[in-house]
């Protein structure tokens, strides 16, 4: 079959320096909004199901006929995906634009009839395939579509969490969040011996332009090395240089319960942080308060953070369609100095599993002024490891509840596992539990116990109640809690950090 790809090679030296130069040039000019509605009306009127019924023809995949380790397939414009995205292929000496044509796609029965593609139309993104799970099959590896979002897969994983190149004014009350976009990509043609795919991207938006380099190495855990240089057009209130989005509806720690047959429904169950000081933090994700929740973790240096899916048991989810136990965690570690800053966690109330409602990002302490440049590098691990930060002594469950006969006392249960714990006697391990923040003095923590339970777990339990009998937990409001297990001055576990909304 003849490929839909027309060869129009031009001599061009494509590299990160040239993309960075283009980004710098963009930043010196006024931002021009992309022509989102410069599409034929039939494309703008597509429903979700109709859009899904437009499928890329695998025989037309870029590099499919050349026995190369990677193949590229493209996303059709339409439905919600209206921003034009220019795609290019490049080698060490040449590049060529990949032109949108119907010949790339199969239009299913839900697209009974349609008009032509407008001459100005471009793709809405692309995905790379490789022999990830089976040497006979090119499985989907990574997909770039929409704003600056991408999702990747390791071996035997299912899509879940998404990464985002830059987040602007996320979680700022009264301000509309800004969504820059990757306006153009360059896909490097791989050599037969290559184990890593290389992609460049040009970012543009009202407040920032930028150049991105992605080095994508598939495996049991797929690793994506990201190098970004960003140029500020405007000052913004919050700049998230590294961001990710996930979904949490309910879990074993949830106080709000929904009428569903599954015990848990989430793509990620907690935020993991390794600070430059060596302290490790675990913050379970919640969907209890019914309002937007923001949490901040300040540090002079970050050694890594990510939204993790720690529980890998099928029985935790009982979902044979969504396979939540196979959704990847996304762990990020610096490959350059990030400087001081903070990790932010944003939790948005959710009543179903259909949209991402959790955001984690890195916000640098230094404010960026118009004309400033910032450069950052980091490594992403898309993995099903229970703890990709390789921390001994980690939290594996958070549970809570109130007895009818003690309505003003909440039971909190935190379960830990770890080799260092198992090497101690129960008497030598000391639980450390305390409340923080404005409401700390208004609550009492009592009946703290620690015991070994099946599956190699150590269960820490305690009761949370008002310090004054005349008060109620509901009247006190949100309570910030921290807990860990120690032996003398030595920390045997990470620090559990939790916000209780009575």
N, C-alpha and C positions, 0 to 999 in steps of 0.2 A: 504494500500500500504506500502511496506517495505521501510524504510528510506534508503537513500544512505549513511547515516552517520554511519561509523563503529566505535564502541565503543572501544577505546584504551586508557583508563584512566591510568594516571600515578600519583603517589603521588608527589605533588609539591606545595610549598607555593608561590603562585603568588600574588604579591602586588606591589605597586609603588616602594618600596625600592628595590625589586629584579630587576625590569626593569631599575631603575636608576643605579644599580650596573653593569648591562650588558652594558648600554650606556657608563659608565665610562671606562669599559674595552675596548670597541670599540675605544674610543678616544685615547687610548694609543697605538693603532696599525695603520698601514697604511690603508687608505680606499681602499676597493676592489670594483670595479665597478660591479653592478649586471649584470647578464648574460641576457641582454634584448633580445638578438636574439637567446636564447636557447629555441626556440619554433619551432614546425613543420612549414614547409613552408606555409601550407594552412592557418595557423593562422596569419602569418605575411602579407599575401596577401589579407586579408579580407578588403572589402570596408566598408564605414560608414554604408550603408544600410544593408549589410550582417551581420556586427557585431550586429546591433540592432535587427536582426532577430534571434539571440541566446537569448532565454529568460529563466530565472530561473523558475523551476517548483515549484509553491507555496506549493504544498503538501509535498515537500522535505525541507521546511524551518526548520531551527534549532529551536527547542522548539514548533513546530506547533502542535504536538500531546499531549502537556502537560498542556494545559489551563493556560499558563503563559502570563504576560502582554506585553511581547515583543517577536518578532521573527526576525531571521536573515536570509538574503538571500545573495548570493554571486555573484560576477561579474566574467565572463569568461575572460581568457586572449585572447589577439589578437588585431588586428587593431593597434591603437596607444598605447594600454595598454599592454606593453611587460615586464615591470618590475615585477619580481616574488614577490608576497606578501604572507607571511605565516600567516595563520589564526589558532587561538587556542580558544577553549572553556575552561573556568576554573570555579571552585567552590572555597570554602574557603580552601579546602585541596588537590584538584586534578586538573590536566589539561589534555587535549588531543588535538592533532593536527587534524584539519579538512582537509581531503585529497581531492584533486581535482579529480572528476570523472564525466564522461559524464552523469551519472544517475541523476545529479542535474538539467540538462538543457533540454529544448525543442529546437531542431534545426529546424527553419522554412524553407519554400520553397525556400528562396534565398540561403540556404546552401544545394544545391541539393546532394552533396556528399562531404565527408571530410575524412581525415585520422585520425589516433588515436592521442590522447594527448601524448606528450613525457613524460617519467617518471619524468623528472626534472621540469615539468611545475607546476606552482602554480596559485592561483587566482590572479586577478588584484585589488581586493577590496571587499567591502561588504556594505550592507545597513541594517538598522534596521527598523522594522515595528511595529506599535502599533495601537490601536483603537482610532485614532486621531479625526476623523470626524463623525464616525458612530460606535456604539458598536458592529455591526455585521461585520465590515470590518477592516482588518489590513492594514492601509494606510502606505505609505512610510514616515518615520520620519527623517532620516539622512542617508547620503551616503558618504563613504570614498573611493575615487578612484583617482589615479594619484598623484605622488609626495607627498606633504603633504596637499592636498586639501580635504575639506569636505563641504557639503551643508546640511542645515537643514530646516525643515518646521514647522510652527505652524498651527493652525486650519484654514482651508479654504485658504491656501496659495499655490502658485505655485513656483517652483524652479526658482531662479534668481541668486543673489549674492552668491559668494563662499568665504569661509574662508581658510586661509593657515597658517600652523603651524609656518613656518620660511621663510623669504625672504632674500636672500643674493645677494648683489651687484645689487639690483634692481634700474634701472635708472642711473647707473654709465656709463657715456659716455666712449666708448672704451673698456669696460669690458663685458665679457659674463656673463649673469646672471646664478647663480648656483641654481639647483633644487634638494635639498636633498629629501629623500623619506622615508615614513613609511615602513620599511622592514618587520615588524611583528606586529600583533595585538593579543590582548587577550580579548575575549568577556566574560564577567561575566554572568553565568547562573542566571537569575532573580528568585526571590521567588514570590509566587502568590500575595503577598501584596505590591510588590515593585512599586513605582511610578517613579523611576529613573533608567536608564540603565547605566552601568559602562563599560568603554572600556579603555584598556591601549594600548599604541603604542610605538614602538622602532624606533627612527629616526636615519638615517645614511646618510652621505654625505661627500664630499671631505674636507669640512672645519669644520663641526660640527656633533656630535652625540647627542642624547638626549632621554629623557623619557617623555611621555605625559600621563596624566590621563584626561579622559572625563567623566563627570557626566551629563547625558542628561535627562532633565525633560520636557516631552511634555505638551502642553497646548495651549491656545489661542495664547500666545507667548511662543515658545519653548525656554527654558533656557539651555545653555551648559556651565558648569563650567569647566575651563581648568586650569590644573596645569602642568607646564613644568620645567624640569631641563635640561640645555644644557651644553655641554662640547666642548671647542674650540680646534680644531686640528691646525687651521691656523688663522692668522690675515686676516680679510676681510675689505674692504673699507666701506661697509654699511651692518649693521645687522638689519633686521626688525624682531623684536620678535613677533609682532602681525600684521598680514597682512590680507587683504581682496581684492578680485577682482570683478569688476562689469562691466556693459556695459552702455555706453551713446552714442547714435547716434545723436539725436537732441531733443530739448525741446522748451519751450516758450521763453527761453533766447537766442536761437541760432541765430547767424548772417548768418551762412551757412545754406542754405535750400536745401532739396533733394526732388526729384519727388516721393512723397509717399502720400497715401490717409490719413494717420494718422497724427494728429496734433503733437504728441510727441512719441518718441520711446526710452525708457531707462529702465534699471533695478534699477537705482539709479539716483536721480537728484541733490544731494548735499552732501557735507561733513559737519558734525556737530561735534563741539568740545566744551567740557566743561573743562575749565582750572581750576587748583587748586585754583586760585585766585577768582573764581566765574564768570569770564568773559565767555560769551558764543559766539561762532563764527559760522556763516553759510557761507560756500563757495559753490556757485552754480557750478556744473560741466559744462564744456564747450567742444566743439569740433569745434572751429572756426579757429584756427590759422594755421592748416595744418602742425604743427610740434609738437614734444614732449614738453609738458609743465610740469614743476616741481614747486611745492609750498611747503614751509616749515613753520611750526608753532612751535616755540620754547617755552618751559615752564619749570618751576622748578618742577611742579607736574601736572599730568593729572588726571582729575576726570571722563573722559570718552570721547570716540569719536566713529564715525561710518559713514558709507555711508548709507544714508536714501532715501527712496522713499516716499516723503511727500504727493504728490498729489495722492489721493485715489479715484478720480472720474473716472468712466469708460469713460466719455465723453472727458477726457484729452488725451486718447489714441485711443479710438474707435477700439480696437483690440479684437475680439471675439474668437481668437485662442490663442494668446500669453498671454492674460489677465495680462498686465503689471500693472494694478491697484491692483493685488493680489500678486505681487512679494514682498518678505519680505525686510524690512530694517534690517541692522545688526548693533546694538548698543552694544558697549563694555565698561565695567566699571571695574576698578581695584578691585581685592580682596586681593592684596598685594601691598606693596610700589614699584612703578616702578622707583622712583628716577627721576632726571632731564633728559630731552630728547626732542624729537620733533615728531610731526605728519607730515608725508610726504604724499602729494597727487601727483600722477603721472597720466597725461592724455595723451593718445596716439591717434593720428588722426584715424578716422574710416570713412568708406564709406558705411557701412552696419551694421546690428545688429548681425552678426554671431559670433563675438569673443569679449571676455572681453578686454576692452581698458582703464580701470580705476583701479588704485591700491591705496589703503591707507594703511599706516603701522606706527607702533611706532618704532622709532629709539632711543635707549638709548644714552645719552651723553658720557658715559664711554666706551672707546674702550676696546675690549676684546683681550687679548693676548693668544697665544697657552698655553694650560694647565689651563686656567681660567674656572670657572664654573659660570653660571648665572641661577637664579631661578625666575620664574614669575608666577603669577596666575591672572586670569581674568574671568569675566562672560559675556557670549554672550547672547543677546536677539534677537531672530529671530521673528520679530514682524511687524504688519501692523499699529501700532499706528503712527499717523502723527508726533508725536514728542516724542520718547521714552526717551529723556533726561528730559522730564517733565518741559520744560522751558516755562514760560509765555512770550508772546511777541516774536513771531517767524516770520521768512520770509516764505511766501507761494508762491511768484512768483517773477521772475526777467524778465523784458522785455526791449528791446532796438530796436532802429531803426534810420534811417537817412532820412529826407525829400529831395526830388529831388531839391527843391529850396533853401535848406540850406546844401549843401554837406559837409561842414566843421564843422558841429555841430551835435553831436550825442545825442539823447534823451535817458535817462536812467530812468527806472521805477522800483521801488521796493515796493512790497506789503507786509504788516504786518497784523497779527491778534494777539489778546491777551486780556485777561480780564482786566489787568491793563490799557491798552489803552482805553477800552470802559468806564472806570470809570473817564476819564479825559475829559475836554473840549478841543476842537480843538485848542484854543488859548494857552492852558497851555503846549501843547506838542511841543518840540523844535527839529527839524531835525538837526542832526549833520552829515555833509558830507565833506570828504576831500580826497585828493589824497596823495599817499605815494611813496617813492622810487625815483629812478634817474630822472624820467621824471615828477615828481610832479610839479615843478616850471614852466614847459613848457605848462601846461594846465590851463584852467579856468573853474571853476564850478559856474554856475549862474542859475537864474530863479528857485530856489529851492522852491517847493510847497508841501503842505500836505493836503489831503482831504479824507473824509470818502466816501467810495463807497459801493455798495451792497455786500451782503454776509459777513458783519461784517469786511470788510477789510479797512485798512488805506493805501492810496497810496502816496508814496513819489516819486516825479518826479524832475528831474533836467537836465540841459543841459551841455554837456561837449564839450569844444572847445579849440583851441590853444590860449595860452596867447598872442602870437604875431600874428597879422593878416597875415603876410607873410608866416607863417608855415601852415602845414596841419597835421591833426591827423595821417594820414598814415605815414608821415615822422617822427613824434614823436615816434611812436612805442607803445609797450605795456604800459598800464597805470594801476597802482594798486589803487583801490578805496575802501574806507570803509564808512559805513553809519549805523546809528542807530537812534532811537527816544528816547528823554530824557525829563524829567521834572525837571528843575533845575539841580542838580548834580546826580539825580537818573536815572539809565538806565531802561527804560520801555521795551526794546527789546534786543534781541541778536544783535551782530555786523555782518552786512552783509559785506563780503570781496569778491571782484570781480576783475578779471583781464580782462581789455578790450583790445582786439587786433584790432585796427582800420583797 
